[in-house]
Amino acid sequence: MSKTNTEYTNVINVCRDVFLKKTKDYGTAWRILRPSSLTDQLFIKAQRIRTIQETGQNKVGECIEDEFVAIVNYCVMSIIQVRETGLVEFELPVDEASSLYEKYLKEAYELMIKKNHDYGEAWRTMRVSSLTDLILQKIYRVKQIENNNGATIISEGIDANYFDMLNYSVFALIHLNVGKNE
């Protein structure tokens, strides 16, 4: 398990670095997006990964590792938008955005530890393409919940799905050796 903790931390360090650099470049312009728009951004990223996996062609040239990093970061942004309903300002100072990012990464990590224990690190034997499919499945679930105005009868809420997508993306990035040299 300590290997997983180290690998997870290394991948998150890469994701955090991208998030902070983009926050410094663009501010928190993503705050203008409704959760459903962020879900659509997640769909675009995951669908691109799947298309590249299925066709073996990448005409844009950006690697799928960058798309998985984007999914991690869009998931955190989505969780912030869903959970931090009291935030009224669109533009957050970098330190506040960073603090919220860390808060939800910590929660994602703690969830991963619990699920990893119960599932016996099953993700280690999974293919990256299966993780991509699970992310897409979660996106479709979130879209359905959003179409139902957030109401569920028996299912977990939207934020639980974002946490799962985040962790599936981290697992894919570990498989792809991202953060290995951290």
Secondary structure as UniProt FT lines:
FT   HELIX           2..26
FT   TURN            27..28
FT   HELIX           29..32
FT   HELIX           35..55
FT   HELIX           64..83
FT   TURN            85..86
FT   HELIX           94..119
FT   TURN            120..121
FT   HELIX           122..125
FT   HELIX           128..147
FT   TURN            148..150
FT   HELIX           158..175
FT   TURN            176..181
//
